[in-house]
Amino acid sequence: MKKCRSVFFVFLLLGCIAARAQKRGSLILGKDHLVLVIDLHSSKNQLDSLLKAAGVNGANTAAIYKGDYSTLKKDGWKLTRRLKTTLQFNRSLAALNANPPGQPYLITSNFSGDKDTQAGEPGYPADEPYGINRFSAITVRELPSGATRFFLPGYLGAKRVQLSGSFNRWSTLKGVMAKTDSGWVADVKLTPGVYEYKYIINGRWQHDKTNLLQHPDGFNDINSVYYRYNRTFLLPGFANAHKITLAGSFNKWDANGIVLQKKGSNWETKLYLHDGMHTYRFLVDGKWIADPNNPATVKDAEGHINSVINLGEIVNFKLNGYSNAKKVYLAGGFNNWKPNEISLKKTATGWALPLIIPAGNFGYKFIVDGQWITDPLNPRHVSEGGEYNSFVAVKPNYTFALKGYTNSKVIHIAGSFNNWDPDGFTMAHTGNEWTISLCLKPGKYLYKYIIDGNWIADPANKLYEPNEYNSQNSVLWIE
Amino acid sequence: MAGWQKGECSSLVSVNGITFKNAVRSPDPDPSGDFNTLIVPIKRAGNLIIVEAQIDSVAGNFVLDTGAPYLVLNATYFRDMPHIAEQESAGLNGSAPGSFTTEVHNFNILDLHYPRLTADVTDLSAIENGKNIKILGLLGTRLFNKLAITVDLFRNTLYIHKLNDDGEIPLAEKAFHDPWMVTPFKYMNDIIFIKGAANNNTMWFAFDSGAETNLMDYDRVRKLLPGMQVISRTKTTGVGGSSSEVIYARFDTLTIGGRRFIKNRVLLTNLDKMGKAYGHSVDGILGYDFFIRGIFTINFVKKEFEMYIYTNQ
């Protein structure tokens, strides 16, 4: 009877395999082995995804079509059946018993096959070139102190109301709001940018019902979106104009997207504008004009005069000497390494240029009469694609400092912020310590110092965790 | 998320490595709080349930983890806590090298106050990395063993219920009514074991709110395997470079409490080590793929698991 059942099962399995194989191959389980059926009529993409699911890395699909199964064999698969257009491979499941995990999270936490969330981080909006708030009633406003006031009307019977958002890492303990006679308020210091938030009313999440800007929260609900502004566009005069709009590189020259409001003798609009260089014009009753209050202009490819604004921080680049050079240019990550774009001015002692650069970490070089050189005044360097460049961090928010090691010639820092490139960042030796400042987004970073080839955890940092090399990585959280 | 020690380690008094054989620690005192039902906002990190809590002045994120028997603290932030017991070396019980037992004072989940709690300190970096959220620790079941909890992942809310003398949530305090499924569970070594069936084969599952997928023990479910469709075969690498191979597969029917759950997904691996940590062998672990099907209540006193289907009650 048992034998009958086994025979029946084998037929059932083969039938099932054949039916699936008619489509585009299959990957199913047997009692103690995996069964991979490849349909040679399936497309390269179908075969690629089937092999990826089967965990066969680096498979050469073209070779498989030609009868070369070496990558599969190398991965432990045995060819067990060959029909005209289908191949069946089996692989033992014995490996499942090797090295069993001690805790479920060791295999489920970083397993990517079952996440309901999308790629990226829900609740933490990506940078946007610009943004304008939209409220049905203004409940979030800027105070003269520079703080942003969030006001939740009503809920006067609530015991506890909180404001939680990307600005406080979605804390459910902080952001306690104060009760007023008409609702609840909380003041938050925000730097210009885009934020998501919700209220927590007696322990229950609720989006801001007066805020019309929303992002999905990744969990079947929405977050409210708020832009902290940093820019006012002002156009004086044009008292008789009917409609004035603003368009620029930041909104892809959408002529109807940003409408200016008449305020006294001016037209104006406020918005959030991301760091960087932007070009723009106003459209006054159908006629384009550059900003009369902005002397910085640039001509576009069609010959139009556009106004220019450059948001960021001034970095003073300086190159001493080279007094006989004819031209000195600057190129770096901030201008996509275009060699003949940013020209330094000659000074009494050499060459110099104040340049506005957006926040970030950048490699750069000077180009002296066609010859690329690193900045002799800057001891900090970065290795990028094998190139050794000078390094500048604009609006840095963290400084790594390593005390001592005065006899070391060079000290690097490598970490999750630069894919652990051992040549990544070269630190500067100033006084009794080695330092480098970086511009790091909020989140967790792991890092180590490399001193004359030896990797060490940061002796000044109490936070560390074990790594796959049975040593420790230092842990840094940027809030 | 399970695999912690069974708690016996806390029975002897030990101060920084010196163990006092005749001194026995008293159990953790019961928590207190001025509420009948405490409503706690939940955050999510991947498929993990995150609750903020406070130890003295340190506040941060904890994983609600019914796979952990009691409080577990992340060694990255708590390795300087006093040792009241060392743990066995890694391998037998799944705890990482250097793990130890400590006790914390004044632990609070909003208004729920624990004057003293036994806690394990171990490396939880595997959870933290990739999630990009600071994890201070895990909230294991013993924190709630005199209470009931309801988890509503559709509104991201946790309800912590005090129970009446009959061990019930008072009717007026119930957030949801008419459960779609009710099943008793066994509560052994502070782990919840639920009897169920996968494709009509009876199995014992640990219920683990910290498991981001369902899991089944490869050896114990072999007869279920033939014909199961495989979603992927992957290798995972852990701390120290150790790697495990797992198969992620679909199976048709899971039956719990007489209710059928269809279109299930499961990771197949070897659960021997986890069973040792639980103090009881286990056929499978019910994780996110199971509990996301509804709102669930765990009554630790009546040892009853309920599931509600969301109807905006």
Interface residues (C-beta under 8 A of the other chain):
Chain A: F9 L12 L13 C16 S26 L27 I28 L29 G30 K31 D32 L34 K52 A53 A54 G55 L93 A95 L96 N97 A98 N99 P100 P101 G102 Q103 P104 Y105 L106 I107 T108 S109 N110 F111 G113 D114 K115 D116 T117 E121 S164 R169 W170 S171 T172 L173 K174 I200 N202 G203 R204 W205 G218 F219 N220 D221 G443 K444 L446 K462 L463 Y464 E465 P466 N467 E468 Y469 N470 V475 W477
Chain B: M1 A2 G3 W4 L38 I39 V40 P41 K43 R44 G46 N47 L48 V51 E52 Q54 A59 G67 A75 T76 Y77 D80 A90 G91 N93 G94 S95 A96 P97 L110 D123 L124 S125 A126 I127 E128 N129 G130 K131 N132 I133 K134 L153 F154 R155 N156 T157 D208 G210 A211 E212 T213 L215 Y218 D219 R222 K223 L225 P226 G227 M228 Q229 V230 I231 S232 R233 T234 K235 T236 T237 G238 V239 G240 G241 S242 S243 S244 E245 V246 I247 Y248 A249 R265 L267 L268 T269 N270 L271 D272 K273 M274 A277 I285 G287 Y288 D289 I292
